[in-house]
Amino acid sequence: MAKKPKKDNSLNTYAKYSGIGIQMFAIIGIGSYIGVKIDENNGDDSNLWTIILSLTSTIIAVVFVIRRIIANSNSDHQK
């Protein structure tokens, strides 16, 4: 049997990965915003919670992106 030609899904792939970037931006933004608000309510000038939550949310976002990319590449190879 002849194999079917692969369709060009570059727009679909672009949409998937741009959505991942937007989600990463949102995760980091929300974590940083919460850290800033906690530091504002504490009254000290250390910015400790901003630093901690910014770094934590960045690590969470990177793990999220890596998992999504691996899942997308596995689903692309199974097609």
N, C-alpha and C positions, 0 to 999 in steps of 0.2 A: 504494500500500500504506500502511496505517496504521502509525505508529510504535508500538513497544511502550512502555508507560509505564515510566519509570525506577523501579527498586526503591530503597527507602530503605536505604542501606548505612551509616547513621551509626555503628552499632556497629562495623562492620568498619573504617571510617575511624578511629574512636577507638582501636581496637586497634593499627592500624598506627602511628599517631603516638605513642601512649604507649610502644610498643616502641622507637621511635626515641629517645624521651627517656630511657628506661632504658639504652639502649646509649651515649648521650652521657654520662650519669652514670657509667657503668662505665669508659669511656675516660678521662675526667678523673680519676676516683678511682684507677685503676691507675697512671696517669702520675705523679700526686702522691705516691702511696705509694712508688713506686720512687725518686722524688727524695728523699723523707724518709729512706729506708733508705740511700741513697748518702751523704747528708749525715751520718747517724749514724755510718757506718763511716769517714768521712774525719777526724772528730775536730775539725774547726773549726766555729766558730759562724756562718759566713757564710750558710748556707741557700741557697747559689747553685744547687745542683742541684734543690732543691725548686722554686725560682722558675722555672728554665729548663724543667724537665719539666712543671710545672703549666701554664705558658703554651703550650708546644708541644702538650701533649695537648688543651688547650682549642681551639687552632686546628684540630687534626686532627678533633676532635669536631664543630666547627662546619662544616667542609668536608664531613664525612660526612653531617651532617644536611641540608645544602643539596643535596647530590647525591641523597640519598634522596627528598627532597621533590620535586625536579625529576623524578626517575624515576617517582614515584607520580603526579604530576600529568599526565605524558605518557601513562602507561598508562591513566589515567582518561579522558583526552580521546580515546583511540583506541577506547574501547568503544562 
